[in-house]
Amino acid sequence: MSSLESVSKYLINNAASLAAEIIDYNITKLDFTVPDEVVNKAINVHTEFIKLLAEAVTNADTSIVTEGLIEWSKQNGEREASLMGKISSLIKPYADTRLFFINQITKISIDHGLSTEEVVMINSRVNYMLDISMTETILAYEEYTDNIIKKRSTEANELSAPVVPIQDGMAVLPLIGSFDYDRTEHLLNKVVPKISELRVECLIIDFSGIVTIDMEVANHIFNVNKVLRLLGINVIATGIRPDLATKAIGGGIDFSSIRTYANVKQAIESIG
């Protein structure tokens, strides 16, 4: 067995104890107590990581080892993102962990009689793998987080403009929360077709639930009226606060073609 193989075998056989040392080293820098369950999970994760690095010690073709490391790193990033952890929790201990791990690898290599060139080669491979791991972990974290944000944004858009049928041919569209360009696009592309499918003849758009809105978005929302009119749907606006009305008029929005009422109750009574 060559010296490199002996180092690799040592790392694999002692992966758990080395992982425990790394975790313990990081924990001593914290000013709070880490639950045993979290510690044990971290040790298991780092144990797998060390075994993957051990394969790189004797494998000149790092791409083969990289495949396994990339998969491990992706799972690590997705796991942290699923737990709603911060990206800083992954990056912050990285420098200290690297230094501690390289020092340990160097000591083990020297103890196994490796030459200076072999020690440098091992450290270079390990550093390379560490960098790949961190990069892939961050990319996986960001991708997972982006998907969560998109999903929640879609859900928020749907909740911000629900179509509520109240009787045959009549429905209420309450606009809720803060409206930005994305929500307005959702209104035009998703909500308007739904209104048409429900065979609504009269739609009450209620603005009382809007928290914030800028004039560009306000213009887009009032343009919904034009689209609905082309579909033969009568539009009534309710709950337009004085501040929104002032901004709308100042922005050149024409209310003359829209019947307006203070609230939904008044609008329904007027129709009835």
LINJO-V530200 format. One record per backbone hydrogen bond with DSSP energy under -0.5 kcal/mol. NH is the residue of the N-H (numbers start at 1). CO is the residue of the C=O. E is the energy in kcal/mol with one decimal. If there is no record, write none. Layout:
BEGIN
nh=<NH:NH>
co=<CO:CO>
e=<E:E>
END
This chain:
BEGIN
nh=<6:7:8:9:10:11:12:13:14:15:18:19:20:21:22:23:24:25:26:27:28:29:30:35:39:40:41:42:43:44:45:46:47:48:49:50:51:52:53:54:55:56:56:57:57:58:58:59:60:62:64:65:66:67:68:69:70:71:72:73:74:75:76:77:78:79:80:81:82:83:84:85:89:90:90:91:92:94:95:97:98:99:100:101:102:103:104:105:106:107:108:109:110:111:112:113:114:119:120:121:122:123:124:125:126:127:128:129:130:131:132:133:134:135:136:137:138:139:140:141:142:143:144:145:146:147:148:149:150:151:152:153:154:155:156:157:158:159:160:161:162:162:164:164:165:166:166:167:170:171:172:173:174:174:175:176:176:177:179:180:184:185:186:187:188:189:190:191:192:194:195:196:197:198:199:200:201:202:203:204:205:205:206:206:207:207:209:210:211:218:219:220:221:222:223:224:224:225:225:226:227:228:229:230:231:232:233:234:234:236:237:238:239:240:241:245:246:247:248:249:250:251:252:253:255:258:259:261:267:268:269:270:271:272>
co=<2:3:4:5:6:7:8:9:10:12:14:15:16:17:18:19:20:21:22:23:24:26:27:33:35:36:37:38:39:40:41:42:43:44:45:46:47:48:49:50:51:52:53:53:54:54:55:55:58:60:61:61:62:63:64:65:66:67:68:69:70:71:72:73:74:75:76:77:78:79:81:80:86:86:87:87:88:91:91:93:94:95:96:97:98:99:100:101:102:103:104:105:106:107:108:110:109:115:116:117:118:119:120:121:122:123:124:125:126:127:128:129:130:131:132:133:134:135:136:137:138:139:140:141:142:143:144:145:146:147:148:149:150:151:152:153:154:155:156:157:159:174:162:172:163:167:170:170:167:202:164:204:162:172:206:160:174:209:212:178:180:181:182:183:184:185:186:186:187:190:191:192:193:194:196:195:169:169:234:171:203:236:173:204:205:238:175:207:177:214:215:216:217:218:219:220:221:221:222:222:223:224:225:226:227:229:228:201:232:203:259:205:261:261:239:241:242:243:244:245:246:247:249:248:253:255:235:237:263:264:265:266:267:268>
e=<-2.1:-2.1:-2.4:-2.7:-2.2:-2.5:-2.2:-2.7:-2.1:-1.0:-2.5:-2.5:-2.3:-1.9:-2.2:-2.5:-2.6:-2.3:-2.1:-2.6:-1.8:-1.2:-2.0:-0.5:-2.1:-2.9:-1.9:-2.3:-2.3:-2.1:-2.2:-2.4:-2.1:-1.8:-1.7:-2.5:-1.9:-1.8:-2.1:-2.3:-1.2:-0.8:-0.5:-0.8:-0.6:-0.6:-0.5:-0.8:-0.7:-1.3:-1.2:-0.8:-2.8:-1.4:-0.8:-2.1:-3.4:-2.0:-2.2:-2.8:-2.7:-2.1:-2.1:-2.6:-2.7:-2.3:-2.1:-2.2:-2.6:-1.3:-1.7:-2.6:-1.0:-0.5:-1.1:-1.8:-2.9:-1.6:-0.5:-2.6:-2.7:-2.4:-2.6:-2.7:-3.0:-2.2:-1.9:-2.8:-2.7:-2.2:-2.6:-2.6:-2.4:-2.5:-1.3:-1.8:-2.3:-2.5:-2.6:-2.3:-2.6:-2.5:-2.3:-2.3:-2.8:-2.7:-2.3:-2.5:-2.6:-2.4:-2.2:-2.5:-2.4:-2.4:-2.7:-2.3:-2.3:-2.4:-2.4:-2.3:-2.8:-2.5:-2.4:-2.6:-3.0:-2.1:-1.8:-2.6:-2.6:-2.3:-2.7:-2.6:-2.3:-2.2:-2.8:-2.6:-2.0:-2.0:-1.9:-0.7:-0.6:-0.5:-0.6:-3.2:-0.6:-0.5:-2.0:-1.4:-2.5:-1.9:-2.8:-3.5:-0.8:-0.6:-2.7:-3.0:-0.6:-2.3:-2.1:-0.5:-2.0:-2.5:-2.1:-2.1:-2.1:-2.9:-2.5:-1.6:-1.9:-1.0:-2.3:-1.9:-2.1:-1.7:-1.5:-1.5:-2.2:-2.5:-3.2:-2.7:-0.7:-3.3:-1.6:-0.7:-0.6:-3.4:-0.5:-1.7:-2.6:-2.6:-2.5:-1.6:-2.4:-2.6:-1.5:-0.6:-1.2:-0.5:-0.8:-0.6:-1.7:-2.8:-2.3:-1.7:-1.0:-1.6:-2.7:-3.0:-0.5:-2.8:-3.0:-2.6:-1.0:-0.5:-0.9:-2.7:-2.6:-2.0:-2.6:-2.6:-2.5:-1.6:-1.5:-2.8:-0.6:-2.1:-0.9:-2.3:-1.6:-2.6:-2.3:-2.2:-1.7:-2.8>
END
